[in-house]
Amino acid sequence: MTDMGNTTMEQRGISDDIADLHHQILYPSVRVRATKALGSGTVLYCKPEDMATYPDEYETLVLTNHHVIADLIEVKEDWDSTRQVKRFREFRTNAIVEFMEYKHQSRVVSKNGKEAKIVAWDDKLDLALLRLETVAHFNYVARLASKERFDRGVYAFDWVYCVGAALGEDPVITRGQLAGFARQIEGEPYTLSTAPSIFGNSGGSVYLEETREFIGVPARIAVTGFSSAVTHLSYSIPVTTVYKFLEEKDFQYVYDDSFTSKQCAATREAKRKASEKRFDGPVDPNDPLQQIDTPDNPYIDDEGVKD
């Protein structure tokens, strides 16, 4: 201890364990702002898009809930005079992703807002993926638990951390236990935990305490009576659904190094062209690109054409 007049100040260094929690759980957490909503997000990916040509230009992806950024997506119906058909066009407005700068590990001293393009979304799964417009490098990225880990290595009573911009605050950390699995909400599985969660946590993250792996996205809270929030019972989208979302939207490179950003972008472009081609004439059953977009598997491309 050090005497400073009548003040006694005790300094305590940060332990390796607490420092690791900061790096793997707190720092990948961001705040997401839309026009009418505010929620949370998690940095899932930050690597050079083209290592050979532009090694210093990074692609950064942030995962959040669809309902956090839903007001930034507008679908309009109009008439295509060339093809003589009705069509739906989709218009997306950029979100703002706020990164926190810390001093003394835990004290937020500033917030830096970065514009982010909505590159994928699914309202049924309630997930959205944002790509930062900046090419700067960000040091802290969440580690996704594998599907096998979640299915066969996560149990009730396991301790978890929930992180998010609760009530619009800077990232808040709460702790609880896993309490239930595969709760069906609107036909999709959710995981129940006792880590307190409240409005603003949506789009954030749930981490397994033992391994610091990302296992879910807080998306809903329990309510009772006159819509009173039960903050100690919260529902999160499991990481298995996150994998499903990334696969369906062709962003496998986020979790699988055998894919590249360019390869996945090419696949998405092929699907976009196939979607447009459906309006030009009969579908050719021998053309695999035309088979990508079917009535059972509709695809919305970047220009917003929807069947």
C-alpha positions as CSV (number, residue, x, y, z in Angstrom):
1,M,0.0,0.0,0.0
2,T,1.1,3.6,-0.7
3,D,0.3,6.5,1.6
4,M,-0.8,9.7,-0.1
5,G,-1.5,12.2,2.7
6,N,-4.6,10.9,4.4
7,T,-5.4,8.6,1.5
8,T,-4.4,4.9,1.4
9,M,-4.3,3.5,-2.0
10,E,-4.1,-0.2,-2.7
11,Q,-3.2,-1.4,-6.2
12,R,-3.9,-4.9,-7.4
13,G,-2.5,-6.3,-10.6
14,I,-4.9,-8.2,-12.9
15,S,-4.7,-11.9,-12.8
16,D,-4.0,-14.0,-16.0
17,D,-7.5,-15.5,-15.7
18,I,-9.3,-12.1,-15.5
19,A,-7.2,-10.7,-18.3
20,D,-8.1,-13.7,-20.4
21,L,-11.8,-13.1,-19.7
22,H,-11.4,-9.6,-20.9
23,H,-9.7,-10.6,-24.2
24,Q,-12.0,-13.5,-25.1
25,I,-15.4,-12.4,-23.7
26,L,-15.6,-8.7,-23.1
27,Y,-13.5,-7.1,-25.9
28,P,-15.3,-8.9,-28.9
29,S,-18.6,-7.4,-27.7
30,V,-19.9,-4.3,-29.5
31,R,-23.0,-2.2,-29.5
32,V,-25.2,-2.1,-32.6
33,R,-27.3,1.0,-33.5
34,A,-30.1,1.0,-36.0
35,T,-32.6,3.8,-36.7
36,K,-35.1,2.9,-34.1
37,A,-33.4,0.1,-32.1
38,L,-30.2,-0.4,-30.1
39,G,-28.8,-3.8,-29.3
40,S,-25.6,-5.8,-29.2
41,G,-23.2,-7.7,-31.5
42,T,-20.2,-9.9,-31.4
43,V,-17.1,-9.8,-33.7
44,L,-16.9,-13.3,-35.3
45,Y,-14.3,-12.7,-38.0
46,C,-11.4,-10.4,-38.8
47,K,-8.9,-11.5,-41.5
48,P,-7.5,-10.1,-44.7
49,E,-10.0,-10.5,-47.5
50,D,-7.1,-10.9,-50.0
51,M,-3.9,-11.9,-48.2
52,A,-1.8,-12.0,-51.4
53,T,-2.7,-8.6,-52.8
54,Y,-3.9,-6.5,-49.8
55,P,-2.6,-8.1,-46.6
56,D,-3.3,-5.0,-44.6
57,E,-7.0,-4.6,-45.5
58,Y,-9.2,-6.7,-43.2
59,E,-12.7,-7.9,-43.5
60,T,-14.6,-7.8,-40.2
61,L,-17.9,-9.5,-39.6
62,V,-20.3,-8.9,-36.6
63,L,-23.2,-11.1,-35.7
64,T,-26.4,-9.7,-34.2
65,N,-30.1,-10.4,-34.1
66,H,-32.3,-9.6,-37.1
67,H,-34.8,-7.8,-34.9
68,V,-32.0,-5.4,-33.8
69,I,-31.5,-4.1,-37.4
70,A,-34.9,-4.9,-38.9
71,D,-35.8,-1.3,-39.3
72,L,-32.8,-0.8,-41.6
73,I,-34.3,-3.3,-44.2
74,E,-37.1,-2.2,-46.4
75,V,-38.8,-4.4,-49.0
76,K,-40.9,-2.6,-51.7
77,E,-43.1,-4.0,-54.4
78,D,-42.9,-2.5,-57.9
79,W,-43.4,-3.4,-61.5
80,D,-40.6,-4.5,-63.8
81,S,-41.6,-3.1,-67.2
82,T,-38.9,-5.1,-69.0
83,R,-39.9,-8.5,-67.7
84,Q,-43.6,-7.6,-67.3
85,V,-43.7,-9.0,-63.8
86,K,-44.2,-7.8,-60.3
87,R,-41.0,-7.9,-58.2
88,F,-39.9,-7.1,-54.7
89,R,-36.8,-4.9,-54.2
90,E,-34.9,-4.8,-51.0
91,F,-33.2,-1.7,-49.7
92,R,-30.7,-1.8,-46.8
93,T,-29.3,1.0,-44.7
94,N,-26.0,0.7,-42.9
95,A,-25.9,0.0,-39.2
96,I,-23.5,1.7,-36.8
97,V,-21.3,-0.7,-34.8
98,E,-19.7,0.8,-31.7
99,F,-16.4,-0.5,-30.4
100,M,-15.3,0.3,-26.9
101,E,-11.8,1.5,-26.0
102,Y,-10.7,0.6,-22.5
103,K,-8.0,1.7,-20.1
104,H,-6.9,-0.2,-17.1
105,Q,-8.5,-3.2,-18.9
106,S,-12.0,-2.6,-17.7
107,R,-12.8,1.2,-17.9
108,V,-14.5,2.4,-21.1
109,V,-12.9,5.7,-22.1
110,S,-14.4,6.1,-25.6
111,K,-16.7,4.6,-28.2
112,N,-15.9,4.5,-31.9
113,G,-18.8,4.1,-34.3
114,K,-18.1,2.2,-37.5
115,E,-20.6,1.9,-40.4
116,A,-21.5,-1.6,-41.2
117,K,-23.3,-3.1,-44.2
118,I,-26.0,-5.7,-43.7
119,V,-24.6,-8.6,-45.8
120,A,-27.0,-11.4,-44.6
121,W,-30.1,-11.8,-42.6
122,D,-32.8,-14.3,-41.7
123,D,-35.9,-13.1,-39.8
124,K,-37.0,-16.7,-39.0
125,L,-33.7,-17.5,-37.4
126,D,-33.5,-14.0,-36.0
127,L,-29.9,-13.5,-37.1
128,A,-28.0,-11.0,-39.2
129,L,-24.4,-10.5,-40.3
130,L,-22.8,-7.1,-40.6
131,R,-19.6,-6.3,-42.5
132,L,-17.7,-3.3,-41.3
133,E,-16.9,-0.7,-44.0
134,T,-13.5,0.0,-42.5
135,V,-10.6,-2.2,-43.4
136,A,-8.8,-1.8,-40.1
137,H,-7.7,-4.7,-38.0
138,F,-9.5,-5.6,-34.8
139,N,-7.6,-7.7,-32.3
140,Y,-10.4,-9.5,-30.5
141,V,-12.7,-12.1,-32.1
142,A,-15.0,-14.6,-30.4
143,R,-14.3,-18.3,-30.6
144,L,-17.2,-20.4,-31.8
145,A,-17.8,-23.6,-30.0
146,S,-18.0,-26.5,-32.5
147,K,-21.4,-28.1,-33.2
148,E,-20.1,-31.3,-31.7
149,R,-19.0,-29.5,-28.6
150,F,-22.4,-27.9,-28.1
151,D,-24.3,-31.1,-28.9
152,R,-22.3,-33.5,-26.7
153,G,-20.2,-31.4,-24.4
154,V,-22.5,-28.7,-22.9
155,Y,-24.9,-29.6,-20.1
156,A,-27.4,-28.1,-17.6
157,F,-25.6,-26.6,-14.6
158,D,-22.7,-25.5,-16.7
159,W,-21.7,-21.9,-15.8
160,V,-22.0,-19.3,-18.6
161,Y,-21.4,-15.6,-19.1
162,C,-23.9,-13.4,-20.9
163,V,-22.4,-10.2,-22.5
164,G,-24.3,-7.3,-24.2
165,A,-25.3,-3.7,-24.1
166,A,-28.0,-4.2,-21.5
167,L,-30.4,-1.2,-21.5
168,G,-28.0,0.5,-23.9
169,E,-25.1,0.5,-21.5
170,D,-21.5,-0.3,-22.4
171,P,-21.1,-4.1,-22.5
172,V,-22.4,-5.7,-19.3
173,I,-21.3,-9.1,-18.0
174,T,-23.6,-11.4,-16.1
175,R,-23.2,-15.0,-15.0
176,G,-25.5,-17.9,-14.6
177,Q,-26.1,-21.5,-15.4
178,L,-27.5,-23.3,-18.4
179,A,-31.0,-24.5,-17.5
180,G,-32.6,-26.0,-20.6
181,F,-32.1,-26.9,-24.2
182,A,-34.1,-27.1,-27.4
183,R,-37.0,-24.9,-26.1
184,Q,-39.0,-24.3,-29.3
185,I,-40.0,-20.8,-30.1
186,E,-41.7,-20.2,-33.4
187,G,-40.3,-23.6,-34.6
188,E,-36.7,-22.8,-33.7
189,P,-34.6,-24.2,-30.8
190,Y,-33.5,-21.9,-28.0
191,T,-31.3,-22.4,-25.0
192,L,-32.4,-21.2,-21.5
193,S,-30.0,-19.9,-19.0
194,T,-30.2,-18.1,-15.6
195,A,-27.6,-15.4,-16.6
196,P,-29.5,-12.2,-16.3
197,S,-30.4,-10.6,-19.6
198,I,-32.6,-7.5,-20.4
199,F,-33.5,-5.3,-23.3
200,G,-30.4,-4.3,-25.2
201,N,-28.7,-7.7,-24.7
202,S,-30.3,-8.9,-27.9
203,G,-27.6,-9.8,-30.5
204,G,-24.9,-10.2,-27.8
205,S,-23.2,-13.4,-26.7
206,V,-23.3,-16.3,-24.3
207,Y,-20.0,-17.9,-23.5
208,L,-19.2,-21.2,-21.7
209,E,-17.2,-20.2,-18.6
210,E,-15.0,-23.3,-18.7
211,T,-13.6,-22.8,-22.2
212,R,-14.6,-19.1,-23.0
213,E,-16.2,-20.4,-26.2
214,F,-19.2,-18.6,-27.8
215,I,-22.3,-20.9,-27.5
216,G,-25.3,-18.6,-28.3
217,V,-26.9,-15.2,-29.0
218,P,-29.2,-13.7,-26.4
219,A,-32.5,-13.0,-28.3
220,R,-35.5,-13.2,-25.9
221,I,-36.3,-12.7,-22.3
222,A,-39.1,-14.3,-20.3
223,V,-42.0,-12.0,-19.4
224,T,-44.9,-12.5,-16.9
225,G,-48.0,-10.5,-15.8
226,F,-48.2,-7.2,-17.5
227,S,-45.1,-7.8,-19.7
228,S,-42.8,-7.6,-16.7
229,A,-39.3,-8.9,-17.6
230,V,-38.0,-12.0,-15.8
231,T,-34.4,-11.1,-16.1
232,H,-33.0,-14.3,-14.6
233,L,-34.5,-16.5,-17.3
234,S,-33.2,-15.6,-20.8
235,Y,-33.4,-17.4,-24.1
236,S,-30.5,-17.6,-26.6
237,I,-30.1,-18.8,-30.1
238,P,-27.7,-21.8,-29.9
239,V,-24.4,-21.8,-31.8
240,T,-25.7,-24.7,-33.9
241,T,-28.3,-22.3,-35.4
242,V,-25.5,-19.8,-36.0
243,Y,-23.7,-22.4,-38.1
244,K,-26.9,-23.2,-40.0
245,F,-27.3,-19.5,-40.8
246,L,-23.7,-19.0,-41.9
247,E,-23.9,-22.1,-44.1
248,E,-27.2,-21.2,-45.7
249,K,-26.0,-17.6,-46.4
250,D,-22.6,-18.9,-47.8
251,F,-20.3,-17.5,-45.2
252,Q,-18.7,-20.8,-44.3
253,Y,-15.3,-19.2,-44.2
254,V,-16.1,-17.6,-40.9
255,Y,-15.7,-21.0,-39.2
256,D,-14.0,-23.2,-41.9
257,D,-10.6,-22.3,-43.2
258,S,-11.1,-24.6,-46.2
259,F,-13.4,-21.9,-47.6
260,T,-12.2,-18.4,-48.5
261,S,-14.1,-15.1,-48.6
262,K,-13.7,-14.9,-52.4
263,Q,-15.0,-18.4,-52.9
264,C,-18.1,-17.7,-50.8
265,A,-18.7,-14.4,-52.5
266,A,-18.6,-16.2,-55.9
267,T,-21.2,-18.7,-54.7
268,R,-23.4,-15.9,-53.5
269,E,-23.1,-14.1,-56.8
270,A,-23.9,-17.3,-58.7
271,K,-27.1,-17.6,-56.6
272,R,-28.0,-14.0,-57.3
273,K,-27.6,-14.5,-61.0
274,A,-29.7,-17.7,-60.9
275,S,-32.4,-15.8,-59.0
276,E,-32.5,-13.2,-61.7
277,K,-32.4,-15.8,-64.5
278,R,-35.7,-17.3,-63.3
279,F,-37.5,-14.3,-64.6
280,D,-36.0,-14.5,-68.1
281,G,-37.7,-17.7,-69.2
282,P,-38.4,-21.4,-68.4
283,V,-36.1,-23.0,-65.9
284,D,-33.6,-25.4,-67.6
285,P,-33.5,-28.6,-65.4
286,N,-30.0,-29.3,-66.6
287,D,-28.6,-26.0,-65.4
288,P,-27.5,-26.3,-61.8
289,L,-27.4,-22.6,-61.2
290,Q,-31.1,-22.4,-62.0
291,Q,-31.8,-25.1,-59.5
292,I,-30.3,-23.2,-56.6
293,D,-33.3,-21.0,-56.3
294,T,-36.5,-23.1,-56.0
295,P,-39.9,-22.5,-54.5
296,D,-38.8,-24.6,-51.5
297,N,-35.6,-22.6,-51.1
298,P,-36.2,-19.0,-52.1
299,Y,-33.3,-16.7,-52.3
300,I,-33.1,-12.9,-51.8
301,D,-30.2,-11.4,-53.6
302,D,-28.3,-8.1,-52.9
303,E,-30.6,-6.3,-55.4
304,G,-33.6,-7.5,-53.6
305,V,-35.3,-9.7,-56.2
306,K,-37.6,-12.1,-54.4
307,D,-39.9,-14.8,-55.8
